């Protein structure tokens, strides 16, 4: 009967009682199958304890053929990357991002490309800061205080805006 399920093994239980499908978390239920909605996870096909994944994460797909996780993700609530390629056949690594709270997994072959972009961005930032500091003129003020000329500050504000733009682009 559609809309009900039973995960009990018929050989172990003589009285099998069907349970109603919980449609808030499942798309459908029939016989011994519970088809999960996207963004839900369960330990395996023999469990009817269903958890909601992190709302910001796209890791839980509900596809039980690969542990309910999106490609590259594994584990409880899909909160880990398949570092050794056990499930997905390729190695995946975690990408750290400042503006995301949930984890993001990426193929290790693609992580190298991302690292190269980050190194280039850091070098550009380093040279821009160096240029900005070398271009500043300091004036002696009594009591050994150094101040930057106010005209120099406005000229170097453009460098800081460029740095901010590069940080947003690459990170």
C-alpha positions in Angstrom: 0.0 0.0 0.0 1.4 3.4 -1.0 1.9 5.9 1.8 3.0 3.2 4.3 6.1 1.2 4.9 7.7 -1.5 7.1 11.4 -1.9 7.6 10.9 -5.1 9.7 12.3 -8.3 8.3 9.4 -10.6 7.6 11.4 -13.7 8.5 12.1 -12.3 12.0 8.6 -10.8 12.8 5.4 -12.7 12.2 3.3 -9.6 12.9 4.4 -6.9 10.6 2.8 -3.5 11.2 3.1 -0.8 8.5 3.9 2.7 9.5 2.5 5.9 7.9 4.9 7.8 5.7 6.2 11.1 7.1 5.7 13.3 4.1 7.5 16.3 5.7 10.8 14.4 5.3 10.0 11.8 2.6 8.7 12.0 -0.9 7.1 8.6 -0.8 7.0 5.4 1.0 6.1 1.9 -0.2 6.7 -1.6 1.1 10.2 -1.4 2.6 11.3 1.8 0.9 11.4 5.4 2.0 12.4 7.9 -0.7 13.8 10.9 1.1 13.3 14.5 0.1 16.3 16.6 -0.8 18.2 18.0 2.2 17.3 15.0 4.4 19.6 12.1 5.5 19.4 8.7 7.2 22.0 6.3 8.2 21.0 3.5 5.8 18.0 1.9 4.1 17.1 0.0 7.3 16.5 3.1 9.4 13.4 5.3 9.5 15.1 7.9 11.7 15.4 10.8 9.3 17.5 14.0 9.9 17.3 17.4 8.2 20.7 18.6 6.9 22.1 22.0 7.2 19.8 24.4 5.3 22.8 26.2 3.8 24.3 23.0 2.5 23.7 21.5 -0.8 25.4 18.2 0.4 22.3 16.2 1.2 20.5 15.1 -2.0 18.3 12.4 -0.6 19.7 9.9 -3.1 20.1 6.8 -1.1 22.2 4.9 -3.7 25.3 7.0 -2.6 24.5 7.5 1.1 22.0 10.3 0.6 24.9 12.7 -0.2 25.8 14.8 -3.2 29.0 13.9 -5.1 32.1 14.3 -3.0 30.3 14.2 0.3 30.1 11.3 2.8 29.2 10.6 6.4 26.6 11.6 8.9 24.5 14.5 7.5 27.0 14.6 4.6 29.3 16.7 6.7 32.6 15.2 5.4 34.5 15.0 2.1 35.4 11.7 0.5 39.1 12.3 1.1 40.2 8.8 0.0 37.7 8.2 -2.9 36.0 5.4 -1.0 32.5 6.2 -2.2 32.9 8.4 -5.2 36.1 6.9 -6.7 37.9 10.2 -6.7 39.5 12.1 -3.8 37.7 15.2 -2.6 39.0 17.9 -0.2 37.3 20.5 1.9 37.3 24.1 0.6 37.4 26.7 3.4 35.5 29.8 2.8 35.0 32.9 4.9 31.5 33.6 3.9 30.1 30.0 4.1 29.2 28.2 7.3 28.7 24.8 5.7 31.5 22.8 4.2 32.2 22.6 0.5 33.9 19.6 -1.1 35.9 19.9 -4.3 37.8 17.3 -6.3 41.5 17.4 -5.2 42.5 17.8 -8.9 40.5 21.1 -8.9 41.8 22.3 -5.5 45.3 22.7 -7.0 43.9 25.3 -9.5 42.2 27.1 -6.7 45.4 27.2 -4.6 47.3 28.7 -7.6 44.7 31.5 -7.8 45.0 32.2 -4.1 48.8 32.4 -4.3 48.6 34.8 -7.2 46.1 37.0 -5.3 48.4 37.1 -2.2 51.4 38.1 -4.3 49.4 40.9 -5.9 48.2 42.1 -2.5 51.8 42.0 -1.2 53.1 44.1 -4.0 50.2 46.6 -3.8 50.8 47.0 0.0 54.5 47.4 -0.6 53.9 50.0 -3.3 51.5 51.9 -1.1 53.9 51.9 1.8 56.9 53.0 -0.3 54.9 55.8 -1.8 54.0 57.3 1.5 56.1 60.3 2.7 56.6 60.7 6.4 57.1 64.1 8.0 58.9 64.7 11.3 56.7 66.0 14.0 58.0 67.0 17.4 58.2 64.3 20.0 59.1 61.7 17.4 55.6 61.1 16.0 55.4 60.2 12.3 52.4 61.2 10.3 51.5 60.6 6.7 50.6 63.7 4.6 46.8 63.9 4.2 47.3 64.2 0.4 49.2 61.0 0.3 46.4 59.2 2.3 43.8 60.0 -0.4 46.2 58.9 -3.2 46.7 55.5 -1.5 43.1 54.9 -0.7 42.7 53.7 -4.3 45.2 50.9 -3.6 43.2 49.8 -0.6 40.0 49.7 -2.6 41.9 47.6 -5.2 43.0 45.2 -2.4 39.5 44.9 -1.2 38.3 44.1 -4.7 40.9 41.4 -5.2 40.1 39.8 -1.8 36.4 39.6 -2.7 37.3 38.1 -6.1 39.5 35.4 -5.0 38.2 34.6 -1.5 
